[in-house]
Amino acid sequence: MGWLARRTGISEPLLLLAAGSLIGLTPPFDSLSLAPEVVLLLFLPALLYWEALTSSAREIRTNLRSIALQSTALVIATAAAVALAAHALGYSWPIAFVLGAVLAPTDAAAVAAVATAMPRRIRTVLRTESLLNDGTALVLLAVAVEVAIDHTSFSWGAVILDFTESYVGAVLVGGAVAVLLIAVRRRLPDPLLHSVLSVATPFLAFLPAELLHVSGVLAVVTCGLVTMRVGPRVIGPQARVQAVAFWKVASQLLNSALFVLVGIQLPAAVRALSSVSLIQATTAAVVISAVVFGTRLVWFYTVPYLVRLMDRRAQQRARRITAAQRLPLAWAGMRGAISLAAALTLPAVTEDGGIVQQRDAVVFITVVVIVVSLTVMGPTLPTVVRRARYPEDADRADEVALARTHLTRRALAVLPGLAVRHSVTQDTAGRVAEQIREHTDVPADPKPQIVCAVSNWPCSASSAMPWASCAIPAGSTTRCFARSSTSSTSKSSACPGRLTPTTTRSSSEHRSRQSPHDGPASGRPLRRPVRKQRLDPRPLRISRRHARTDDRLIQTKPHSTMRKD
């Protein structure tokens, strides 16, 4: 379907929706109904977990205020606006609020499918908003359904308490599950077991949260964000590659299946409409669609400017965007299968056995709003993005270049030690280092001056093989320091007798501190005296073979008494 979308220029969700509508017209599928549990328990956790794994924690932290406002306040404002419009069209207040809660959240799958052309910052805001606003909308829906079915009285205090319990409990559950599973995956030796546990992770976070009556959506998102942040440090690269490959294929299949299922429900929603006429329901759906998207448009052209008046910090002014660049944010408010699943959760009968009036109209209006968002806003979004004229998004390219530079410099740092360990000549190691720099465009570091810690004498070694010909006084325990002429710091490394991890000291520290009672003969580590000592000026030329095999010539010990002056 993706190939057909690229060939025709029509968005892939729209093609899948049309294909589902055709399938729904065929006799074998004309009576097929989508169970809301299938979407909420099977599709939703997996899709939200993958979206959370591929989100940028840094971008979320930078734009946290905008994301929080859009995922909570905008959802409540949209639900209230839709409820007012639906009540004005003749629907009761409980059903109107149910409809508002159903249509308030954007859909993560729909947004991810059409927002690929946006800069990463804007795309991160939209994706994170769609991840979090599901939890807000589902809490509103639970309250509205309780009022509509049980005929209980509405209370703002109860709503605020439900919000607090749902959000705080979901964050705690999701974080606890993530920490527990990361500890387990740290000890798994087989990459295949890592992949199996990765598939089960969203459901292990969603189900306990639902059993505790907190937001399973937010628990999955929290678990995904924690795993994304900590996972690369404890999960091996082979396991991560397998997991990423699986989730890419699985998310594509789940997204496609959701759009097809929504299309299948369109003919069924039309056939099930009985409480109102088709013309009345269509008119109400068009009006409510305009209210949904109009509310989002008004929000993005009022609330950010009010925030600007209150926050005049320089870093906030640097992130501001123009009015034209704000339009794609308002335009990317597509609804999807989450809204349909929420509408289908509305029971057909009340607690006392009565029929819930206008339930069929709620499902029909929800399907029409989804279709309008995908057919009107989805195909026109690329044009809106082009006219916004966003600046070139160089953040990702800069981060990739920075990571490549960091890895290359780390490789060049360990190259001398590997050369000594594997008996590679100095010329070969130098050529390898130059080839690495040429292929990665990493500038060569300034040639360091190699000095010995005992005598502070310069060594004649090159930067490629810093210990090849270091002049070492006979019978002394020594360390060599690579001291750059352009920096005030030096990197201390063991001479070839024993390779130990490097430490960083200032160049003013590299003076010998020796006492006649210290040294290898006394069994105590060599101290660093305050003043420079006169030592035997006759250097001992150490070959690589001796430096590697004969511990009697060089005894390399870390200086536990080294300190900064």
Helices and strands as residue ranges (DSSP letters): H 2-8, H 12-25, G 27-29, H 36-38, I 39-43, H 44-53, H 57-62, H 64-68, I 69-73, H 74-88, H 93-103, H 108-114, H 120-150, H 156-186, H 191-211, H 216-234, H 237-272, H 278-300, H 303-310, H 314-318, H 323-331, H 337-344, H 359-372, I 373-377, H 378-388, H 395-421, H 426-440, E 449-452, E 472-473, E 480-483, E 489-493, E 503-506, G 507-509, E 539-540, H 544-549
